[in-house]
């Protein structure tokens, strides 16, 4: 028996509601997208802070809520200078918050060649420029 002051366990009002979830629901319902794939992209140059925790819960939570996946993609702008201590700490903190990512772990540096090609294309098309 539920309390008159609390919503029933499967009452839709107990689900988190915000504009992001509403957009995801609409995109799935109208076929714009057929699955949810999110990513958490920390820079491995320090320890996580409260803002990271919010992003972790949003990205991993959306994937979990909608039966999708979440990638861990380190935004390693300079991989040679990244400290493994921070990578390990970030992975440990995500697990401590109760989440797992879809393997493998990704790195932005894995895509530098492709990003460079896209940048060159945009410059050639007149949609970007290189300044000093």
Order of alpha helices (4+ residues) and beta strands (2+ residues): alpha-beta-alpha-beta-alpha-beta-alpha
